[in-house]
Structure formats: structure tokens, C-alpha cells
Amino acid sequence: MSFPEFVYANRQETILRQDPKAKAKELNHVLLGTYLEVLDSKGSYYQVATRRAGPGGWVAKADTTESTPLKVFFVDVGQGDGTLIETPQGIVIIDGGMGAHFHAFLRHRYWPLIENGEIIEVKAMVISHPDGDHYKGLQRILEDEDFRVDAIYHNGLMRYPKSTEDSRRRMIEKGHVVEADVDGDTAYFVVDHFDGLAEAFARKAEMPSWFKQFWTAAKESADAGRLNSVQRLVAGDSIAGFTTTSGGKAKLVVLAPAPHQIDDADAFLAFDDPKKRADGDEPDYPDYGYSHSHTRNGHSIVVRLEFGDHKLLLGGDLNIPAERHLIEHYGTQNPFRVDVAKCCHHGSADFSPEFLKRVSPHATTISSGDNKSFDHPTADSVGAIARHSRGDLPLVFSTELARAYSISSAGHVNDIHYGLVNLRSNGTLLTMAQMKEQHSGTDIWDSYNLPWAGKFWF
């Protein structure tokens, strides 16, 4: 008897049973997209084993598929962002937090492959912007000989010593920032940026130590044959291998940053910090002040992921002036409307309600930590996200509050606890899920199909 070597679970929660019968005892509930090794076939059932997803059993063939699904993991990295995306074309990473959590999660997830001597191929590593809580954790992946990265994508903005970054005068004197006229007003533009690895490494003497360490690790990884290329992205650019949805593939659309042109070169409009405005009034767009932190956050790489009928927005650390800039840039177009959004800037209060209205997702995931100096997510952010989402029952997830599990010594890390929000899509069915904190028996998932209609009938 012939049967496939493996299949994927194809229901919101696919049931594995003790016997190949519709009412046989339930042994396990696995999420949409879970890899199932086929051991045997009997009538309308497969006997399957899971890869560390709990006990195997018999699954109805109608509840499986041989088509590769989309899996997205929003990982609890503390204060920061870290997203793992598994597509039919391969692995995509967008940001990696600051510390060891994200790297440890990857080793835990791919441990059976690593233990078997396989190299984990990352097709695209995207650094949304050069803040430590987004890129520093990626350094560990570059240093890990069990991983190979095809390409690093970044927004090209440099990091300088804090005394330089915080002074508009010094930035202008060094030629990093220029003044230009926009509609009769003076605006500031960051014109200093870099593209490939050679250029980054050549400028390491200008970088603070924490930024230099990352690009040194990238250079060493490239020299060892574990990194192929480095590329700066702006709106309209492509990410190699992710340019079409045909054939069940995932597509990555780069929506930002959206630079201006000065002397035929990219120039990034400097954004002001709304908190520093003395008058307390809401500024009109554009607000031509200068804050380097707001500028590098505001020019985050923004990616729209498309798979089948579904779209997902990953927006880095956008802020109020940046979101207004993007609204102005796209005019009557609205490329931001999606089914699921990763909340910009960890649920900071620095958001534009008008931008949230344009995104209008069914579900939002907030990636935040326990750093109370930030207090992310803020109450007004959570409320506005829900208010401007689609449907009567919008979903708001939080990596900080998602149900936790621990990584054991098999992943080379002890006593690290993770909140993890899962997204799964087969192209027509879209599921969001988190693990139940306390559970008994076989059903460990708190899962939702999108758009969510509610658990109960009224």
C-alpha cells in the first residue's frame, strides 16, 4: 500500500485518535500546519507520528494536506521583537530581540534537524531597524555554525555615538543630516546610509561597540561561508525568492521605508519626537523637527506577507510622524489593510489612529516585555487597536501574556520561559493560537479561526 511520507494537519485543531474510527479516543489535538509523519494507512485514516508535538495516532485523511502551509511564530523575546516565519520557500526571520531568547527558541524548534547534522537555512533575515531590541539577538544566529543565512536585509541607517546622534548640529556638521526646503519650510533629512556588507564593515570605526559587534559577526559569518549577501531595502524593493504567491508560495512586499530623493540619492525625512513639543498641540504633517531615535524607528522596514487569501503586516517600530509620512506617501492607495498585524513599536502610545484605521486587521499581536520604564503595551494603544480592528470580536494577542512553556536542556537552555503566539494558514483557513497555561488531557490549545465569530452561539 502506498501513502505519502508525511502530511500536514489541515484543521484549526486536528484530532489524532487511538484507533482509525470517528469516535475513537482522542490522543492529541495539533494545530493547523503541524508536520505529521505517516506510518500506515487504513481506510480513510493515516497512522501518524508528530515531531515533538505530543503523541501520534490516527488522523482522518480529510483533515490533512500535502501542501506546505504558512507558519508564523511571534516569540516572547522580552522587550523587543522576534518573528519566525516558515514558508514553502524556506525560513524568514524578522528581528530577533536583544538577548538569548530568540536564538534559543530557534535551536529548540530545529533541534532534531541540528542533532541530525543538518544546517538550518535561513532564506531572509530582516532587521527592521538598528535598535538593540530588534537586531542584537540575531548576532547569536550569525555566530552559530548550525545556521546559514542567505541574505540580511536592513534599512541602511547608521548608528553613531549617542553624543552625535542626539545633536542635530553635530549630525549636520558631519554631513549625516542636511537641511532642505519642503513646501516653503525647512526640513531635515538623514542622507548617510550604507548598503552591502563591505560598506558596513569599512565603516565599523564610526559605529558604537554594540553595532560594530553585529556587523563584525556578519563579516565573520560571510568569511566562513554562512552568509551570502547584505542588502538595504526601501519601498518597492524585492526580497529574493518571495516575489509571487503563485504555486502556493509566500510573497513579501516591502512597503517602507519610503525615502525622498536629494541629488538623486535616498534621503530619509527626519522625524520629531511628539513628547518634546512644548506647545502640547498635535502637530500638522509634516512635522519638521529632529530626533534620531524617532527617525531610525520611523524608517523601519515594513513588510506585507501574502499567502493564499491572507495578508500579514510587520511594521517594526513605526511612530506617529512615520505613520503620517507613509499615509502621505501612498495617498489614496492603502497597501496596509491586512488580516493580521504585528503591532508597531510594542504597543507604544506613539501611534496614529488614522494608520490603525488603514490596517484594520481581524487580529493583532503585540510583542512586549516586562520593562516597566516603557510600560508597553499602553492602555490607549490596546484600546485603539481593538476599536479600529474589523468585526465585532477582534483579537488582540500579547507575547508577554501568551501561555508559556519552557525550553529544556535539549535546546541547550534551561529555565527560559516563553510566551508564543502562533499563526497558521493553508491559504484559505487562517488560525491564531496560544497554548493554554493549565490543561489536562489532549486539548492544549486556545485557538481561533479568522475572522473570529465567537466561541458561543447566541
Secondary structure, DSSP 4 states (H G I P E B T S, - for coil): ----SEEEE-SSEEEEESSSSTTSPEEEEEETT-EEEEEEEETTEEEEEESSSS--EEEEGGGEESS--EEEEEE--SSS-EEEEEETTEEEEEEE-SSSHHHHHHHHHTHHHHHTT--EEEEEEE--SS-HHHHTTHHHHHH-TTEEEEEEEE--B----HHHHT-HHHHHHTTSEEEEEETTEEEEEE--B--SHHHHHHTGGGS-HHHHHHHHHHHHHHHTTSEEEEEE--TT-B-TT-S--GGG-EEEEEEE---EEETTEEEEE----GGG-TT-PPPPSS-----HHHHHHHT--EEEEEETTEEEEE-TT--HHHHHHHHHHHTT--TT--SEEEPGGGG-S---HHHHHHH--SEEEE---S-TTTTPSPHHHHHHHHHTSSSSS-EEEETTTSPEEEE-GGGT--SEEEEEEEEEE-SS-EEEEEE-SS--TT--EEEEEES---SS--
